[in-house]
Amino acid sequence: MCGIVGFTGNSQAAPILLDGLSKLEYRGYDSAGIAVRDGEKDPEVVKAKGKLEVLQKMTNNGEAVHGDCGIGHTRWATHGEPSTLNAHPHSSDDENVIAVHNGIIENYQELREKLTKSGYTFNSQTDTEVAVKLIDYYFKKYGLGPVDSIARAMIRIRGSYALCVMFHDYPGEIYTARKDSPMIIGITGGETYVASDVPAILNYTRNVYYIGNMEIARLGKGTVTFYNIDREEITKELTEIKWDAKSAQKGGYEHFMLKEIHEQPKVVRDTINSVVKDGVIDFSSIGLTDEEMKKISQIYIVACGSAYHVGMAAQYVIEDFTTIPVRVELASEFRYRKMTLVKNSLVIIISQSGETADSLAALRLAKDQGIATLGIVNVVGSSIAREADNVFYTLAGPEISVATTKAYSTQLIAGYLLAIGFAKARGEMDQEKYEALLKELDTIPEKIEKTLEDKERIQWYANKLAATKDAFFIGRGIDYAISLEGSLKMKEISYIHSEAYAAGELKHGPISLIEEGIPVIGVLTQPDLYEKTVSNMVEVKSRGASLVGLTTYGNYSMEDLADFTVYIPQTDPHFAGSLSVIPLQLLGYYVSVAKGYDVDKPRNLAKSVTVE
């Protein structure tokens, strides 16, 4: 949700902090602030409500704030309205402790009352100020230093958090701690960086440490020391981030979303090649063996948002190729369901960031029941990647736009590969079909490129949709799963009220909403379901709907029915979603552009939902 950046080294900190925060704007925020120390001098704190550019102007892009150690934050309001007062950093009454915080402290009211009785006053409505003053309380009560005071506070705090803390008596040092909120630490040549996500520090280093749950780190100039909750020093391995800085930049495109849409052929190819070697699926990098796949009697796919839609599509493919029953569950519901998971089942957790709070909780619930877990994630070293029994890494690279496109497509490819791999390992698919499917899968990147060539026509039609208030997406089978994603893309970045329905459900209620001119986008790529979906489109057209038909080349009769038709190349129907989603991504993008919205940073949304 919020963004954290910290730096200590030999350079001026403020410009680095502001640059890092600018790389985290995609996470969503409503205010920003920095705190910078210049040696033994008192820290300078600058905060502002609104966009980061307000803070940049106040500090002359950081040049007006001097010091080589500092922390910065972009806030997404949870406790307390968006305001300069509620913006981070927050400090103790005497500025002995200054900190920024991501997450939610659930027992902040209880702690606030305790601290008030101990003489502390509170200036903001935030839970973060409670954490800062709790650390200060223990620092002064026991006098055992930063690590001890942070550890004692962590034991008292309930909830999730990533903390970056500076202490008056320890100039040039930053202390970090985390529980269920992401944090990485980068190091290079006498300088140390900390951030809540990789893009913030890619310009400076690709060598990072991942701080674990309930751990603390002391950052000096080019040094890092780690401690567990018992204050014992522990060691960590340095990890190299394979992404480069350019991959987190726009590269000449107007928006990150458009760039990421166009990157899909490459990242899909990379993800296929990561497990397909010489025409054979090799899951050794994931850790799945044929014997393990043979034993699986049930699959649960658990995810949120677009990743949930991937699960919906993967369910159809896995159940078509294998005899394994598949259930797709919303992570936010799964974690509160009182159910016994089937023995010898597999829980697949899908998450781009690998830090999604509900998905991470679902993973832990499955592990508590002794169920095998597989993470499909895009971020190496993320919490889900570290805690799952096995990991399928999608190779989408950094995805900056809040609305996912390329991560979704690589997750979909991962789902296909797992379905084929399971079927072959279990003897439920013969060699001829296995080879034919892999050969067809290898053509998907090229066919995505072909689909992208139609973007000018889609842009033309999107301009006509800009004034609409409602839209509906319909489909059957895999097409229904893709319709869910197309509808989400439309609503999250263009703010048009949009719904997706299984086409056969129209007469069970939704058809009453059809009015003259309302757009209905039909997805029709499944040959066995084509005629039935056409019938549903005829039903809504007779009630005044304006139709869009999204289908494969060859179904040219669609032009007689629809007001606008989009074609995708022919492919195996199981893989059609990888192509049909492309026009829907472009449609949502171009409608948002036509309406003049901030495509990459839609209102009220954050890229990674790390709090419940």
C-alpha positions in Angstrom: 0.0 0.0 0.0 2.2 2.9 1.3 5.8 3.4 0.2 8.9 3.5 2.3 12.4 4.6 1.3 15.5 5.0 3.5 19.1 5.9 2.9 22.4 6.3 4.7 25.7 6.8 3.0 28.0 9.4 1.6 25.6 11.2 -0.7 22.9 13.7 0.0 19.9 11.7 1.2 16.9 13.9 0.2 17.2 13.6 -3.6 17.6 9.8 -3.2 14.6 9.6 -1.0 12.4 11.6 -3.4 13.6 9.7 -6.4 12.8 6.4 -4.6 9.4 7.6 -3.5 8.6 8.6 -7.1 9.3 5.0 -8.1 6.7 3.9 -5.6 3.9 6.3 -6.6 2.1 3.4 -8.3 1.4 1.9 -4.9 -1.2 4.6 -4.2 -0.8 7.4 -1.7 -2.4 10.7 -0.6 0.5 12.4 1.2 4.3 12.2 1.5 7.1 13.2 3.7 10.8 12.9 4.5 13.1 13.2 7.5 16.8 13.9 6.9 19.7 14.1 9.4 23.0 16.0 8.8 25.4 14.4 11.3 24.8 15.4 14.9 22.2 18.1 13.9 18.5 17.7 14.6 16.6 16.1 11.8 14.7 18.2 9.3 11.2 16.9 8.6 9.2 18.0 5.6 5.6 16.7 4.9 2.9 17.6 2.5 -0.6 16.4 1.5 -1.2 15.5 -2.1 1.1 14.4 -4.8 4.8 13.9 -4.4 5.5 16.9 -6.7 4.2 19.2 -3.8 7.0 17.8 -1.6 9.5 18.1 -4.4 8.7 21.8 -4.9 8.9 22.5 -1.2 12.4 21.0 -1.0 13.7 22.0 -4.5 13.8 18.4 -5.4 15.6 17.6 -2.2 18.4 20.1 -2.7 17.2 22.4 0.1 17.3 19.6 2.7 20.9 18.7 3.8 22.1 15.4 5.3 23.3 12.0 4.3 20.9 9.9 6.4 17.1 9.9 6.0 13.8 8.1 5.6 10.8 8.9 3.4 7.2 7.8 3.0 4.2 8.0 0.8 1.0 7.5 2.8 -2.3 5.8 1.9 -4.7 6.8 4.6 -6.1 4.1 6.9 -6.2 5.7 10.4 -6.9 9.5 10.0 -7.8 11.5 7.0 -5.3 12.5 4.3 -3.5 15.6 5.7 -0.1 17.1 6.4 -0.5 16.4 10.1 -1.2 12.7 9.5 1.5 12.3 6.9 4.7 10.4 7.9 7.3 10.7 9.3 6.1 10.9 12.9 8.2 11.6 15.9 8.2 11.2 19.7 7.4 14.4 21.7 11.1 15.4 21.9 12.0 14.0 18.5 14.2 11.3 20.1 12.5 8.8 17.8 11.4 9.5 14.2 9.8 6.8 12.1 7.7 5.9 9.0 5.4 2.9 8.9 3.5 0.7 6.5 0.7 -1.6 7.8 -2.0 -1.4 10.4 -1.6 -1.6 14.2 -4.8 -3.3 15.4 -4.4 -2.5 19.1 -3.3 1.1 18.7 -6.2 2.5 20.8 -5.2 0.3 23.8 -1.5 1.3 23.3 -2.4 5.0 22.9 -4.3 5.0 26.2 -1.3 3.4 28.0 1.1 5.9 26.5 -1.2 8.8 27.4 -1.2 7.8 31.0 2.6 7.7 30.8 2.6 11.4 29.8 2.7 11.2 26.0 0.6 13.5 23.9 -0.7 12.7 20.4 -0.9 15.2 17.5 -2.2 13.0 14.7 -5.0 10.4 14.2 -2.6 7.7 13.0 -1.7 4.4 14.5 1.9 5.1 13.4 2.4 7.8 16.0 1.5 5.2 18.6 4.3 2.9 17.4 6.8 5.7 17.4 6.0 6.7 21.0 5.9 3.1 22.2 9.5 2.6 20.9 10.5 5.8 22.6 8.8 4.7 25.8 10.9 1.4 25.9 14.0 3.2 24.8 13.8 5.6 27.8 12.5 3.0 30.3 15.2 0.4 29.8 18.1 2.3 28.2 19.2 -0.7 26.3 19.4 0.9 22.8 17.4 0.9 19.6 17.3 -2.9 18.9 15.9 -3.6 22.4 13.3 -0.8 22.3 12.1 -1.9 18.9 11.9 -5.6 19.9 9.9 -4.8 23.0 7.5 -2.6 20.9 7.1 -5.4 18.4 6.0 -7.8 21.1 3.3 -5.4 22.2 2.0 -4.5 18.8 -0.7 -6.5 17.1 -1.2 -6.2 13.4 1.1 -5.8 10.4 4.0 -3.3 10.0 7.2 -2.4 8.2 9.1 0.3 10.3 12.0 2.5 9.5 13.2 4.3 12.6 15.9 6.9 13.4 17.2 7.7 16.9 18.6 11.0 18.0 21.5 9.4 19.8 22.5 7.3 16.7 23.2 9.6 13.8 23.9 7.9 10.5 21.9 4.8 11.4 18.5 3.6 10.4 16.7 0.7 12.2 14.1 -1.4 10.4 11.6 -4.1 11.5 8.8 -5.9 9.8 5.8 -8.2 10.3 3.7 -9.2 7.3 4.6 -6.0 5.4 7.4 -6.2 2.8 10.8 -4.6 3.2 14.1 -5.0 1.3 17.6 -3.7 2.1 20.1 -2.8 -0.6 23.8 -2.3 -0.2 26.6 -1.0 -2.4 29.9 0.7 -1.9 29.5 2.3 1.5 25.9 3.1 1.0 22.8 1.4 2.3 19.2 1.6 1.1 15.9 0.3 2.4 12.5 0.3 0.6 9.2 -1.4 0.6 9.6 -2.5 -3.0 12.3 -3.1 -5.5 11.8 -0.3 -8.1 12.7 2.3 -5.4 16.3 1.3 -5.3 16.9 -0.3 -8.7 18.8 2.9 -9.9 21.3 2.4 -7.1 21.8 -1.3 -6.4 20.5 -4.8 -7.3 22.1 -6.5 -4.3 19.5 -6.9 -1.6 18.7 -8.6 1.7 15.2 -9.7 2.6 14.4 -9.0 6.2 12.2 -11.7 7.6 9.1 -11.6 9.7 9.7 -10.4 13.3 13.2 -9.4 12.5 15.1 -6.2 13.0 18.0 -4.7 11.1 20.5 -1.9 11.9 21.6 0.0 8.8 24.9 1.8 8.8 26.8 3.4 5.9 27.5 0.3 3.8 26.7 -2.1 6.6 23.7 -4.2 7.7 23.3 -6.2 10.9 20.3 -8.4 11.5 18.6 -9.5 14.7 15.8 -11.8 15.7 13.0 -10.8 18.1 15.2 -12.1 21.0 17.9 -9.5 20.0 20.3 -12.2 18.9 22.4 -11.4 15.8 21.6 -13.5 12.8 23.0 -13.8 9.3 21.4 -13.3 5.9 22.3 -14.1 2.3 22.7 -11.3 -0.3 20.4 -11.8 -3.3 20.8 -10.2 -6.7 17.7 -8.7 -8.3 17.7 -9.6 -12.0 15.5 -6.7 -13.0 17.4 -3.7 -14.4 16.5 -0.1 -13.9 15.2 0.4 -17.4 12.5 -2.2 -16.9 11.0 0.1 -14.3 10.9 3.1 -16.6 8.3 4.1 -19.3 10.7 3.7 -22.2 9.0 6.2 -24.4 5.4 5.1 -23.8 2.8 7.6 -22.5 2.0 5.3 -19.5 3.4 2.3 -17.8 0.2 0.4 -18.5 0.6 0.7 -22.3 4.3 -0.2 -22.0 3.4 -3.3 -20.0 0.7 -4.3 -22.4 3.3 -4.3 -25.2 5.8 -6.2 -23.1 3.5 -9.2 -22.9 4.9 -11.2 -25.8 8.4 -11.1 -24.3 7.4 -11.9 -20.7 5.1 -14.7 -21.8 7.9 -16.1 -23.9 10.3 -15.8 -20.9 7.9 -17.6 -18.6 7.3 -20.4 -21.0 11.1 -20.9 -21.5 11.7 -21.0 -17.8 10.1 -24.4 -17.5 10.0 -25.8 -21.1 13.3 -27.2 -22.1 13.8 -28.9 -25.5 10.1 -29.4 -25.9 9.6 -30.9 -22.5 8.1 -29.3 -19.3 10.7 -29.4 -16.5 9.4 -28.5 -13.1 12.6 -29.1 -11.3 13.1 -25.4 -10.7 9.7 -25.3 -9.1 10.4 -28.4 -7.0 7.4 -30.4 -8.3 8.0 -34.1 -9.1 5.9 -36.5 -11.2 5.3 -38.6 -8.1 4.0 -35.6 -6.1 1.7 -34.6 -8.9 0.3 -38.1 -9.2 -0.7 -38.0 -5.5 -2.8 -34.8 -5.7 -6.5 -35.4 -5.2 -7.8 -31.8 -5.0 -6.5 -28.4 -6.0 -7.5 -25.2 -4.3 -6.5 -22.0 -6.2 -6.5 -19.0 -3.8 -6.0 -15.4 -5.0 -7.4 -11.8 -5.0 -8.4 -9.5 -7.8 -6.9 -10.3 -11.3 -5.0 -13.2 -9.9 -8.4 -14.7 -8.8 -9.5 -14.3 -12.5 -6.4 -16.2 -13.5 -7.5 -19.0 -11.2 -10.9 -19.1 -12.7 -9.4 -19.6 -16.2 -6.9 -22.1 -14.9 -9.7 -24.1 -13.3 -11.3 -24.8 -16.6 -8.0 -25.9 -18.2 -6.8 -28.1 -15.3 -10.2 -29.9 -15.1 -10.3 -30.4 -18.9 -6.8 -31.9 -19.0 -6.9 -33.9 -15.7 -9.3 -35.7 -13.4 -8.3 -33.4 -10.5 -11.2 -31.3 -9.1 -10.3 -27.7 -8.7 -11.9 -25.0 -6.4 -11.1 -21.4 -6.9 -11.3 -19.3 -3.7 -11.1 -15.6 -2.9 -8.3 -15.3 -0.4 -10.2 -12.9 1.7 -13.0 -15.4 2.1 -10.9 -18.6 2.2 -9.0 -17.5 5.3 -12.3 -17.1 7.3 -14.0 -20.3 6.0 -14.2 -23.1 8.6 -13.5 -26.0 6.4 -11.3 -29.1 6.4 -9.0 -29.2 3.4 -8.9 -32.5 1.5 -6.0 -34.7 2.3 -3.3 -34.9 -0.4 -4.6 -31.7 -1.9 -2.5 -28.7 -3.2 -3.2 -25.1 -2.4 -2.0 -22.8 -5.2 -1.5 -19.1 -4.1 -1.3 -16.6 -7.0 0.1 -13.2 -6.2 2.1 -10.8 -8.3 3.8 -9.1 -5.4 4.0 -12.2 -3.2 3.0 -9.9 -0.3 -0.8 -9.8 -0.7 -2.1 -9.9 2.9 -5.1 -12.2 2.4 -3.3 -14.5 0.1 -0.4 -14.8 2.5 -2.8 -15.6 5.4 -4.5 -18.3 3.2 -1.1 -19.8 2.6 -0.3 -20.0 6.3 -3.7 -21.5 7.0 -3.1 -24.3 4.5 0.3 -25.0 5.9 -1.1 -25.1 9.4 -3.4 -27.9 8.2 -0.4 -29.8 6.7 -1.5 -29.1 3.1 1.1 -28.8 0.3 1.4 -25.2 -1.1 2.6 -23.7 -4.4 3.1 -20.0 -4.9 2.8 -18.4 -8.4 4.6 -15.1 -7.8 6.5 -12.5 -9.7 8.8 -11.2 -6.9 11.8 -13.3 -5.9 12.3 -13.4 -2.1 8.7 -12.2 -1.4 6.9 -13.6 1.6 4.8 -16.0 -0.3 7.8 -17.2 -2.3 9.7 -17.8 1.0 6.9 -19.5 2.8 5.3 -21.7 0.1 6.6 -25.3 -0.3 7.2 -24.7 -4.0 7.4 -21.6 -6.1 6.6 -21.0 -9.8 8.2 -17.6 -10.6 6.5 -15.7 -13.4 9.1 -13.6 -15.3 7.0 -10.5 -15.8 9.7 -8.1 -14.4 8.6 -5.0 -12.5 5.0 -4.1 -13.1 4.5 -0.5 -12.2 0.9 0.3 -13.3 -1.6 -0.5 -10.6 -3.8 -2.3 -13.2 -2.0 -5.5 -13.9 -1.5 -6.7 -17.5 1.7 -8.5 -18.0 1.8 -10.2 -14.6 -1.8 -11.5 -15.3 -0.6 -12.9 -18.6 2.4 -14.7 -17.2 0.2 -16.1 -14.4 -2.2 -17.5 -17.0 0.7 -19.1 -18.8 1.9 -20.7 -15.5 -1.6 -22.1 -15.1 -1.5 -23.7 -18.6 1.9 -25.2 -18.0 0.8 -26.7 -14.6 -2.3 -28.1 -16.2 -0.3 -29.8 -19.0 2.4 -30.9 -16.6 -0.1 -32.5 -14.2 -1.9 -34.3 -17.0 1.3 -35.8 -18.5 2.7 -36.8 -15.1 -0.5 -38.5 -14.1 -0.8 -40.4 -17.5 -4.0 -38.5 -18.4 -2.6 -37.0 -21.6 -0.9 -38.9 -24.4 2.4 -37.9 -26.0 0.9 -36.7 -29.2 -1.5 -34.2 -27.5 1.3 -33.2 -25.1 3.6 -32.2 -27.9 0.8 -30.5 -29.9 -0.2 -28.4 -26.9 3.4 -27.3 -26.2 3.9 -26.5 -29.8 0.8 -24.3 -29.8 1.7 -22.7 -26.5 5.0 -21.7 -28.2 3.0 -19.6 -30.7 1.2 -17.5 -28.1 3.8 -14.7 -27.9 3.7 -14.2 -31.6 -0.1 -14.3 -31.6 -0.2 -11.7 -28.8 1.9 -9.4 -31.1 -0.6 -10.0 -33.9 -3.5 -9.0 -31.6 -1.7 -5.8 -30.5 -1.7 -4.7 -34.1 -5.5 -3.9 -33.8 -5.0 -1.3 -31.1 -5.8 1.7 -33.4 -9.3 0.3 -34.1 -9.8 -0.4 -30.4 -8.7 3.2 -29.5 -11.3 4.5 -32.0 -14.1 2.5 -30.4 -12.9 3.4 -26.9 -13.4 7.1 -27.6 -17.1 6.3 -28.3 -17.4 4.6 -24.9 -15.9 7.4 -22.9 -19.3 8.9 -22.1 -21.0 5.7 -21.0 -21.9 5.1 -17.4 -22.4 1.3 -17.4 -21.0 -1.7 -19.3 -21.5 -5.4 -19.2 -19.2 -8.3 -20.2 -20.5 -11.7 -20.9 -19.0 -15.1 -21.9 -19.2 -18.8 -21.1 -16.5 -21.1 -19.7 -13.0 -19.7 -20.2 -14.6 -16.7 -21.9 -16.5 -15.9 -18.7 -13.2 -15.9 -16.7 -11.7 -13.5 -19.2 -14.8 -11.3 -19.1 -14.3 -10.9 -15.4 -10.8 -9.6 -16.0 -12.0 -7.3 -18.9 -14.7 -5.9 -16.6 -12.2 -5.2 -13.8 -9.9 -3.4 -16.2 -12.7 -1.2 -17.3 -13.9 -0.2 -13.8 -10.6 0.2 -12.1 -9.0 2.7 -14.5 -11.9 4.3 -16.3 -14.3 4.4 -13.3 -17.2 3.1 -15.5 -19.5 0.8 -13.6 -18.9 -2.5 -15.2 -20.1 -6.0 -14.5 -19.2 -9.4 -15.9 -21.7 -12.3 -16.1 -21.7 -15.8 -17.2 -23.9 -15.4 -20.4 -26.3 -18.1 -19.3 -27.1 -16.1 -16.1 -28.5 -13.1 -18.0 -32.1 -14.2 -17.8 -31.7 -14.9 -14.1 -31.7 -11.2 -13.2 -29.0 -9.0 -15.0 -31.0 -8.6 -18.3 -33.3 -6.3 -16.4 -30.5 -3.8 -16.4 -30.2 -3.6 -20.2 -31.2 -0.2 -21.5 -31.0 1.5 -24.9 -27.4 2.0 -26.0 -25.7 0.2 -23.0 -22.5 -1.5 -24.2 -22.4 -5.3 -23.8 -19.0 -6.9 -24.7 -19.4 -10.5 -25.6 -16.3 -12.8 -25.5 -16.8 -15.8 -27.8 -13.6 -17.9 -28.4 -14.9 -21.3 -27.3 -16.3 -23.2 -30.3 -18.6 -25.4 -28.3 -20.2 -22.4 -26.6 -20.2 -20.0 -29.5 -23.8 -20.4 -30.7 -25.2 -20.3 -27.1 -23.4 -17.0 -26.4 -24.5 -15.6 -29.7 -28.1 -16.3 -28.6 -27.5 -14.4 -25.4 -26.1 -11.4 -27.4 -29.2 -11.4 -29.6 -31.4 -11.3 -26.4 -29.7 -8.1 -25.2 -29.5 -6.5 -28.6 -33.3 -6.9 -28.9 -33.5 -4.8 -25.7 -31.4 -2.0 -27.1 -27.9 -3.0 -26.1 -24.9 -1.9 -28.2 -22.8 -5.0 -28.9 -19.1 -5.6 -29.1 -18.1 -9.1 -30.3 -14.6 -10.4 -29.4 -14.0 -13.6 -31.2 -11.5 -15.6 -33.3 -10.7 -15.0 -37.0 -13.2 -17.0 -39.1 -16.3 -16.1 -37.1 -17.1 -13.3 -39.6 -20.9 -13.6 -39.1 -20.3 -11.7 -35.9 -20.1 -8.5 -37.9 -23.8 -9.0 -38.8 -24.7 -9.0 -35.1 -22.3 -6.7 -33.3 -21.8 -3.0 -33.7 -18.0 -3.4 -33.3 -16.0 -6.6 -33.8 -12.5 -7.5 -32.6 -10.7 -10.6 -33.8 -7.9 -12.7 -32.3 -5.8 -15.4 -34.0 -6.9 -19.0 -33.9 -5.4 -21.1 -31.2 -6.3 -24.0 -29.0 -9.4 -22.9 -27.1 -7.8 -23.6 -23.8 -5.2 -20.9 -24.5 -7.6 -18.4 -26.1 -7.8 -16.3 -22.9 -4.1 -15.2 -23.4 -5.2 -13.5 -26.7 -8.7 -12.3 -25.9 -7.6 -10.5 -22.8 -5.3 -8.2 -24.9 -8.2 -6.2 -26.6 -9.9 -5.9 -23.2 -6.8 -4.5 -21.6 -6.5 -2.0 -24.5 -10.1 -1.1 -24.3 -9.9 -0.2 -20.6 -6.7 1.7 -21.2 -8.0 3.8 -24.1 -11.3 4.6 -22.4 -9.3 5.9 -19.4 -7.1 8.0 -21.6 -10.1 9.4 -23.5 -11.5 10.5 -20.1 -8.3 12.1 -19.1 -7.6 10.0 -16.0 -4.3 9.0 -14.5 -4.1 5.5 -16.0 -1.2 4.2 -13.9 -2.5 5.5 -10.6 -6.3 5.1 -10.4 -8.0 6.7 -7.4 -8.3 4.8 -4.1 -6.3 1.8 -5.4 -2.9 0.4 -4.5 -0.7 -2.0 -6.4 0.0 -4.3 -3.6 -2.7 -4.8 -0.9 -0.5 -5.6 2.1 -3.1 -4.9 4.8 -6.5 -6.4 5.3 
